[in-house]
Amino acid sequence: MTGPDDGVRDWTPLWPACPPRGYLGQLDPEFQRQMSERRAGAPFEACDRYHTFDLPDGGVIRGAWDLRGSESEYLGGVEFGGKRMLELGPSSGYLTFWMERQGAEVVSVEAGFDVSIDLLPVDGIDTAPNRMILMRSTIDSVHNSWWRMHRTYGSSAELVHGDIYHLPGDLGSFDVGVFGSILLHLREPWGR
């Protein structure tokens, strides 16, 4: 831990200890601004890149998954222009920002720190306490990456948190829903 005046922030989880009641109000521009600002200074080391990204300056950030050049095929050839997208499980946001560049309005939904994924596909570790430990120890660095790329691309996409089975009631309606690689984390993908 560092001192308050040394300019270095302790990068422990940033999700509010008490999320908004019913997870409502997260699309409010002020809430989105606050979430972005809380992560604005995240150092490169505090970002977990699930995806490989091309940067506007020509650089590349490497991640475990490289979808570059096959995005349309991966997403089923959907036309995104003018559509409102619900993206479940955006991870570091590669598809979020790609769909936005295709003309979509994107709302991404990610688990929060009080809601874990259903399944952790690692032998001997898939227990509720272990899933919560994983979420609390890893998801924040993924969120740091999402917000970092949000700023890098000048994005207007929105990121909200909650339980995938009980989405916040104020998200509105969508033209298309995208489930990336999250089915392996869902015990009951068709609902409870």
N, C-alpha and C positions, 0 to 999 in steps of 0.2 A: 504494500500500500504506500502511496506517496502523499506528500503534504499538499494542502489546499492551494498553495501559491507557487508550486513548481511547474505548472503548466502541463503536467502529466496526469491523466485521469485513470482511475482504477477501472478496468474494463470487465467488471462483474456484470451479471445479467441486468438489463435495463428495463425489462418488461415490468410494468407497475405491479407492486406487491398485491394490490387489489385492483383487478381489471375493472373497466367501466361496467356498471350494472347491466347484466344481460349482454355484455360486449357492445352495447349500443353507443352511437355517437362517434365511432371511429372514422367515419367518412368526413366528419367535420374538418374543413381545411385547417383550422387551428390545431386540432389533434394531430393531423398528418404533419404539419409543420413542426410541432413539438417532438414527434417521434424522429423526424429527420434530423433536427438539430441535436437531439440527444446522442446521435451517432455520427455527427459531422466530423469529429476529430479522431474517429477510430483508426488506429494505425493499421497498415497493411497486414501485420502479424495477427491482428484481432479479427480478421475477415477470413471466413472459410468459404472458399470458392468451389461450389459443386459443379459449376459449368466453366467452360472455356469462353472467354469474351474477346472480341476484337475491340480495341479502344479507338476513339475518334482520332488520336494522334498517330495511328498506325501500329501501335504496340499491341501485344497480346498478353492476356492474363490466362494462365493455364489452370484448368480444373479437371476433375475426374471424368466429366462427361463433355464431349465435344460434339455439339449438334450443328455446328456451322455448315451451311450449305445444304442441310437436309431438314430444315425446320418445317417447310411446307409438307413434305412427305410425312414427317413425324406427327404432324398435327392433322393429317387426313385431307390435305388439300383445301381446307376451309378458306374462304375469302373473308378477310378480317376488316376490310375497309368499312367504316361507319357502324361497326358492330360493338355492342357492349359485352365484354368478356368477363366471366367469372373463372379465375384460375385458382385451383385448389392445390396447395403444396408447391409454391413457386421456388422454394429453396433460394438460391442466390439470384434468381430472377432473369436468367437468360431468355426464357420464353416470354416472360412479362414484357421485356423491352423490345423483343423482336416483334411481337404482336402489335405493340404500340406503334412501332415504325411502319407497320403495314396499314395503319389507320384505325386501329381499334382503341376503344376506351377500356382499360384493364383495371379490374379490382382483384387483387390477389389475397387469398386467405391462407394463413399459416397458423399452426398450433400456437397456443400461448404457453406461458410457464406454469399455469395451473391446469393445463389440459395436455396430456401426452398423446403420442401416437398410440394406436391400438396394439401393433405388433412390432417387435424388434427382431428381425430375422437373423438372430445370432444364437446358435445352440447353447442352451443352458443359461441364457441371460434374459429371456423374455418373461419377466415378471413385472407387475405394476410398479414396485419401487424402483427397479432398474430402469424402466422406461422413463420415469420421472427424473431420475438422476441424469440419464442421457439427454433428455430435453433441456434440463437446466444447465448442463455443462456444454452443450454443443449448439443449440438452436440460436443462441444470442450471436455467435460469430457468423452464422449464416445470415441472420438479420442485418448484421453490420455490413456484410457484403452486398445484400439487396439494396440497402440505403446508399451505400457508396456508389454502386452502379447507377442508381436512380439519379444521384447528383451528376455523375460523369456524363450521362446521356441527356441531362436536362429533362427528365421524365416527369409526366404528370400522373402516372399510374399510382394507385393507392394500395397500401398494404394494411390489412386488418387481421386480427387474431381471434381465435375462438375454437369451439368444438365443431368439427366437420359435420356431425350429426345434428347439430342445433345451431345453424348459422345465425348471426345477428339479424334480427327482424327488420332492420332499417337499411339493408343493402340494396333494395330495389329489385328490378327484374333484369334479366340478361338474355342476350340472343344466343350465346354459346357458352358452354362450360367446358373447361379443360382440366382433366385429371392427368397430370404428368406421371411420373413414376411413384405414385402413392399407393396403388392398390396393394402392394406388398406390405404396407403398414396398416391396412384396414382389416379388422377381424370380421366386420359385417359391412362390406362395401355397398350393400343395397339398402342399408338403414337398420335402425334398431326397432 
